[in-house]
Every structure is written in C-alpha cells, then in structure tokens.
Amino acid sequence: MTGVSFSRYAVITDPDYFDDVANPIILYVGKDATFNDESVGASPSGMTFSDVKPGDKLIYHFDIRNFNGDEEINNVMLRYRIETDVSPLGDIPFEKKLTPNGNFANDPSGWSILGINQKIVHGYTLTIEWQGDPDGDYGQEEQTVLLIINSEQLP
C-alpha cells in the first residue's frame, strides 16, 4: 500500500482579506506503478501487495507540484523532504531507492526547494526490490509502503 502523509497549517480568513494572504500549495500526484513489470496503476488510496517474495520489484512514479489546476499556484517559498516507510519490516529484506527525475534545487540538508509564482513539477521514481533466498519460506508477506512528505515555509 502506498499512502501520503501531509502536515499543514490551516486558517479560515475573511474573503475580503484573501488577496493579502499568501497561498502555500504543495500537491502529491501519483502517476503510475508497475509490480514485477505489470502495470498496477496508481491509486490515491494506496496499493497493498500480498505474498511478496524475493525478486519482486515495485517501480512507482509520482510528482510533487506547486499548483492545483490552472489558477492556483504556490506563492510561498517552500522546501520539502520525502521519506519512505515500509512496514511491517517482515522477514524479507529489501532495498529501496528514491530517485529525482531531473535536476532541481536542494539545500545542503537534503530538502528540495519548491519555487513560487510559476508552475513547477518535481518528478520522482521510487524503486523497491525485495531480496533474500528465492527458496526460503517467508510465510505470507504483506507490506505497506508509505510516502511521507514534510514541507515548511522558507523565511
């Protein structure tokens, strides 16, 4: 299963003051996924994989955007960091790799910078490959893959 966790501060304002309030936008968009080279789509509610065994491979493509539709564009300098969590850890070892699809600004601590006032898309590929003895008895394995996107406003 894949899922996304966002932390966000919200405030309700008087519509008359809306033009004076900056609008932070960071949007996760799942694109497509393959499991053992077969398309499994990218469900917004996540994906669950049962009977995972050594040699299985998940490739998942997604975007981080600073806009929502044609008119809403981020107008606050943001930085974000993506973490992955696979649980339960289970008996089957795995390797995971998160690769940016392009070259975009990062700060020295590993946060990616998401600009303002123009549409920006940062693409990523998450690859998880389960390893171990192909003849091993691992029982029924089911694992959840969670993407955690932390974001904060830059001064």
N, C-alpha and C positions, 0 to 999 in steps of 0.2 A: 504494500500500500504506500502510496506517496501522499503526502499532505504538506500543507504550508502553514506556518505559524507567523503571524504578524503581531507586533505590538505597536499600538498607535494611540496618540492622544487626540481626543475629540472634544470639540466645544461647540455649543449652539450659540449662534450670534444673530443679532437683529439683521434682517435682509438689507436694511439701509446702509449697514456698515460693511457689507460683503466685499465691496471693491477695495477696502482698505486692509483686508486680511489676506495674507499670503496663503496659497493653497498647496500644501505638500501632496504630491502624488507619487506613489511607487506601486507598481502593479506587477504581479506574478502572472505569467501566461504559459500554461503547459502546451506544448506543441505536438510532439509525437513520441512514441516509445516502441521499442522492439524488445522482445524477450526471446532469446535463442533465435534471432533473425526473423521472428514472426511479429508482424505489427499487432500491438495490443492497444493502440490508441493512447490518449492522454486524458483521463477522466479528471474533472475538477474535484471529485470526491476521493480520488486516490486509487491506487492499484494494490492488490494483495496477490502474493504469489505463494501457492501451496506446493508441497512436495519439492522444494528447492533442493538441488543436488549439485555436487561438484561438476564444474564445467558449464553450468548455467550462466547466462550473461544478460544483463539488463542495460540497455542504452536509452537514455531519456533526454530529450531536448526541451529546453524551456527558455523563456525570455524574462528579463526584468525591464520594465518600461517606466518612463516618467510621464506618461499620458494615458488618458482614458477617453477613447473616442477622438473625434476631430477637434473639439473645442477645449477640452480640459487638459492643460499642460502644466506640469510642475513649475512653480515659481519660487521654490525654496531650495537652496543648495543642500543636497542630502549626500550622505555616504551610507553604504550598506555592506553587510558581510553575510555570506551564505554558509550555513553549517549543515551537515548531513548527519542523521542518526538512523542507524539500522538496529531494530530491536525485535524480539529479543536477540541477543548475540548468538544463541544457539550453539550447536556443535560444529557446524560447517564454517570453516574460515573463509574470509572473503577479502577482496581488495576493492576499494572504491576510489574513484578519481573524478574530480570536478574540474572541467576544462573550460575556460572562457573561449568563445568563438569570435575572436577578434582581439584587438588591442585597445583597451580603454583605460582611463586614468585610475590608478590605485595609489593609496597613500602608503607610507612605509610599514604600517601595522597590518596591511592586508585588506583594508576596507576599499571598496570600489566607490568612485565618485559619480554621482548622477546629477548632471547639469540641469540648467533651467532655461525656460522660455523657448525651447525648440524640442521637437520630438527626438527622443533618444531611446534606442533599443540595445540592450546588452544580452547577447545570446550565450547560452551555456549548454554543455553536454555532461551529464552525469553517467558514468560507467561503473557498474558493479559486476564483478566476476567472482562467483563462488568457487572455492578451491577445495582441495582435500583429496582423499583416496576415492576414486570412482567406484571401487568395490566395497567401500565402507558402509556400515549400517548406521545411518544417522537418524532413523526414525522419520516421523512425519514432520518436516520442517516448514514453518510458515513464518515469514519475516515481513516487517513493516519498514518501509523506507520513508523517512520524514525529512523534508527540507525546512530549515529554519532560516528565515530572512530577518535579520536585525537591521534596523535603519535608525538614523538620527540626523538631526539638522546640524549643519556646519555653521559656525559663527560668521 
